[in-house]
Amino acid sequence: MGMSPVQLLIVLAIVVVLFGTKRLRNLGGDLGGAIKGFRNSMHEGEEKSKVSQKDDSSIEVEIESDSKHKVK
């Protein structure tokens, strides 16, 4: 069901003929930059999530400490 190495080489040769090596090189660089930007965005999102979770837990602690003072 999969492609054999010979079929893969034929497809690669057709792509090179259609687009040319210079355009493929630029496409590869652009694709690499897009992937790098995506990874950086995901990393920043995880950091923001961790910060917001820490903020939420500190708020809960403050509320609990306030309620303890009110009870006494």
PyMOL CGO cylinders between C-alpha atoms (Angstrom):
from pymol import cmd
from pymol.cgo import CYLINDER

trace = [
    CYLINDER, 0.00, 0.00, 0.00, 2.90, 2.39, 0.73, 0.3, 1, 1, 1, 1, 1, 1,
    CYLINDER, 2.90, 2.39, 0.73, 5.23, 3.97, -1.77, 0.3, 1, 1, 1, 1, 1, 1,
    CYLINDER, 5.23, 3.97, -1.77, 8.39, 2.16, -2.76, 0.3, 1, 1, 1, 1, 1, 1,
    CYLINDER, 8.39, 2.16, -2.76, 11.71, 4.05, -2.75, 0.3, 1, 1, 1, 1, 1, 1,
    CYLINDER, 11.71, 4.05, -2.75, 11.69, 4.12, -6.56, 0.3, 1, 1, 1, 1, 1, 1,
    CYLINDER, 11.69, 4.12, -6.56, 8.24, 5.72, -6.66, 0.3, 1, 1, 1, 1, 1, 1,
    CYLINDER, 8.24, 5.72, -6.66, 9.33, 8.25, -4.04, 0.3, 1, 1, 1, 1, 1, 1,
    CYLINDER, 9.33, 8.25, -4.04, 12.39, 9.21, -6.12, 0.3, 1, 1, 1, 1, 1, 1,
    CYLINDER, 12.39, 9.21, -6.12, 10.23, 9.66, -9.22, 0.3, 1, 1, 1, 1, 1, 1,
    CYLINDER, 10.23, 9.66, -9.22, 7.85, 11.97, -7.33, 0.3, 1, 1, 1, 1, 1, 1,
    CYLINDER, 7.85, 11.97, -7.33, 10.82, 13.91, -5.94, 0.3, 1, 1, 1, 1, 1, 1,
    CYLINDER, 10.82, 13.91, -5.94, 12.30, 14.31, -9.43, 0.3, 1, 1, 1, 1, 1, 1,
    CYLINDER, 12.30, 14.31, -9.43, 8.98, 15.61, -10.77, 0.3, 1, 1, 1, 1, 1, 1,
    CYLINDER, 8.98, 15.61, -10.77, 8.72, 18.13, -7.91, 0.3, 1, 1, 1, 1, 1, 1,
    CYLINDER, 8.72, 18.13, -7.91, 12.27, 19.37, -8.57, 0.3, 1, 1, 1, 1, 1, 1,
    CYLINDER, 12.27, 19.37, -8.57, 11.56, 19.77, -12.29, 0.3, 1, 1, 1, 1, 1, 1,
    CYLINDER, 11.56, 19.77, -12.29, 8.29, 21.62, -11.66, 0.3, 1, 1, 1, 1, 1, 1,
    CYLINDER, 8.29, 21.62, -11.66, 9.46, 24.00, -8.94, 0.3, 1, 1, 1, 1, 1, 1,
    CYLINDER, 9.46, 24.00, -8.94, 13.23, 24.16, -9.33, 0.3, 1, 1, 1, 1, 1, 1,
    CYLINDER, 13.23, 24.16, -9.33, 15.84, 23.83, -6.64, 0.3, 1, 1, 1, 1, 1, 1,
    CYLINDER, 15.84, 23.83, -6.64, 15.96, 27.52, -5.73, 0.3, 1, 1, 1, 1, 1, 1,
    CYLINDER, 15.96, 27.52, -5.73, 12.24, 27.74, -5.02, 0.3, 1, 1, 1, 1, 1, 1,
    CYLINDER, 12.24, 27.74, -5.02, 12.35, 24.47, -3.05, 0.3, 1, 1, 1, 1, 1, 1,
    CYLINDER, 12.35, 24.47, -3.05, 15.27, 25.79, -0.97, 0.3, 1, 1, 1, 1, 1, 1,
    CYLINDER, 15.27, 25.79, -0.97, 13.30, 28.96, -0.16, 0.3, 1, 1, 1, 1, 1, 1,
    CYLINDER, 13.30, 28.96, -0.16, 10.23, 26.88, 0.63, 0.3, 1, 1, 1, 1, 1, 1,
    CYLINDER, 10.23, 26.88, 0.63, 12.27, 24.73, 3.00, 0.3, 1, 1, 1, 1, 1, 1,
    CYLINDER, 12.27, 24.73, 3.00, 13.61, 27.79, 4.82, 0.3, 1, 1, 1, 1, 1, 1,
    CYLINDER, 13.61, 27.79, 4.82, 10.15, 29.32, 5.10, 0.3, 1, 1, 1, 1, 1, 1,
    CYLINDER, 10.15, 29.32, 5.10, 8.70, 26.07, 6.37, 0.3, 1, 1, 1, 1, 1, 1,
    CYLINDER, 8.70, 26.07, 6.37, 11.48, 25.74, 8.94, 0.3, 1, 1, 1, 1, 1, 1,
    CYLINDER, 11.48, 25.74, 8.94, 10.87, 29.31, 10.15, 0.3, 1, 1, 1, 1, 1, 1,
    CYLINDER, 10.87, 29.31, 10.15, 7.15, 28.65, 10.46, 0.3, 1, 1, 1, 1, 1, 1,
    CYLINDER, 7.15, 28.65, 10.46, 7.74, 25.50, 12.50, 0.3, 1, 1, 1, 1, 1, 1,
    CYLINDER, 7.74, 25.50, 12.50, 10.19, 27.35, 14.75, 0.3, 1, 1, 1, 1, 1, 1,
    CYLINDER, 10.19, 27.35, 14.75, 7.67, 30.15, 15.30, 0.3, 1, 1, 1, 1, 1, 1,
    CYLINDER, 7.67, 30.15, 15.30, 4.94, 27.63, 16.09, 0.3, 1, 1, 1, 1, 1, 1,
    CYLINDER, 4.94, 27.63, 16.09, 7.14, 25.88, 18.66, 0.3, 1, 1, 1, 1, 1, 1,
    CYLINDER, 7.14, 25.88, 18.66, 8.05, 29.21, 20.29, 0.3, 1, 1, 1, 1, 1, 1,
    CYLINDER, 8.05, 29.21, 20.29, 4.38, 30.15, 20.51, 0.3, 1, 1, 1, 1, 1, 1,
    CYLINDER, 4.38, 30.15, 20.51, 3.52, 26.81, 22.07, 0.3, 1, 1, 1, 1, 1, 1,
    CYLINDER, 3.52, 26.81, 22.07, 6.35, 27.23, 24.60, 0.3, 1, 1, 1, 1, 1, 1,
    CYLINDER, 6.35, 27.23, 24.60, 5.16, 30.75, 25.52, 0.3, 1, 1, 1, 1, 1, 1,
    CYLINDER, 5.16, 30.75, 25.52, 1.60, 29.48, 25.91, 0.3, 1, 1, 1, 1, 1, 1,
    CYLINDER, 1.60, 29.48, 25.91, 2.76, 26.77, 28.30, 0.3, 1, 1, 1, 1, 1, 1,
    CYLINDER, 2.76, 26.77, 28.30, 4.69, 29.32, 30.36, 0.3, 1, 1, 1, 1, 1, 1,
    CYLINDER, 4.69, 29.32, 30.36, 1.64, 31.63, 30.55, 0.3, 1, 1, 1, 1, 1, 1,
    CYLINDER, 1.64, 31.63, 30.55, -0.50, 28.68, 31.59, 0.3, 1, 1, 1, 1, 1, 1,
    CYLINDER, -0.50, 28.68, 31.59, 1.93, 27.80, 34.40, 0.3, 1, 1, 1, 1, 1, 1,
    CYLINDER, 1.93, 27.80, 34.40, 2.00, 31.43, 35.57, 0.3, 1, 1, 1, 1, 1, 1,
    CYLINDER, 2.00, 31.43, 35.57, -1.79, 31.68, 35.57, 0.3, 1, 1, 1, 1, 1, 1,
    CYLINDER, -1.79, 31.68, 35.57, -2.05, 28.40, 37.51, 0.3, 1, 1, 1, 1, 1, 1,
    CYLINDER, -2.05, 28.40, 37.51, 0.38, 29.77, 40.10, 0.3, 1, 1, 1, 1, 1, 1,
    CYLINDER, 0.38, 29.77, 40.10, -1.67, 33.00, 40.31, 0.3, 1, 1, 1, 1, 1, 1,
    CYLINDER, -1.67, 33.00, 40.31, -4.87, 31.00, 40.79, 0.3, 1, 1, 1, 1, 1, 1,
    CYLINDER, -4.87, 31.00, 40.79, -3.36, 28.94, 43.60, 0.3, 1, 1, 1, 1, 1, 1,
    CYLINDER, -3.36, 28.94, 43.60, -2.05, 32.02, 45.38, 0.3, 1, 1, 1, 1, 1, 1,
    CYLINDER, -2.05, 32.02, 45.38, -5.49, 33.62, 45.18, 0.3, 1, 1, 1, 1, 1, 1,
    CYLINDER, -5.49, 33.62, 45.18, -7.04, 30.50, 46.69, 0.3, 1, 1, 1, 1, 1, 1,
    CYLINDER, -7.04, 30.50, 46.69, -4.54, 30.58, 49.55, 0.3, 1, 1, 1, 1, 1, 1,
    CYLINDER, -4.54, 30.58, 49.55, -5.35, 34.22, 50.24, 0.3, 1, 1, 1, 1, 1, 1,
    CYLINDER, -5.35, 34.22, 50.24, -9.07, 33.48, 50.27, 0.3, 1, 1, 1, 1, 1, 1,
    CYLINDER, -9.07, 33.48, 50.27, -8.56, 30.54, 52.61, 0.3, 1, 1, 1, 1, 1, 1,
    CYLINDER, -8.56, 30.54, 52.61, -6.42, 32.60, 54.97, 0.3, 1, 1, 1, 1, 1, 1,
    CYLINDER, -6.42, 32.60, 54.97, -9.01, 35.40, 54.97, 0.3, 1, 1, 1, 1, 1, 1,
    CYLINDER, -9.01, 35.40, 54.97, -11.81, 32.95, 55.74, 0.3, 1, 1, 1, 1, 1, 1,
    CYLINDER, -11.81, 32.95, 55.74, -9.78, 31.48, 58.61, 0.3, 1, 1, 1, 1, 1, 1,
    CYLINDER, -9.78, 31.48, 58.61, -9.39, 34.91, 60.14, 0.3, 1, 1, 1, 1, 1, 1,
    CYLINDER, -9.39, 34.91, 60.14, -13.09, 35.58, 59.80, 0.3, 1, 1, 1, 1, 1, 1,
    CYLINDER, -13.09, 35.58, 59.80, -14.01, 32.30, 61.47, 0.3, 1, 1, 1, 1, 1, 1,
    CYLINDER, -14.01, 32.30, 61.47, -11.83, 32.97, 64.52, 0.3, 1, 1, 1, 1, 1, 1,
]
cmd.load_cgo(trace, "trace")
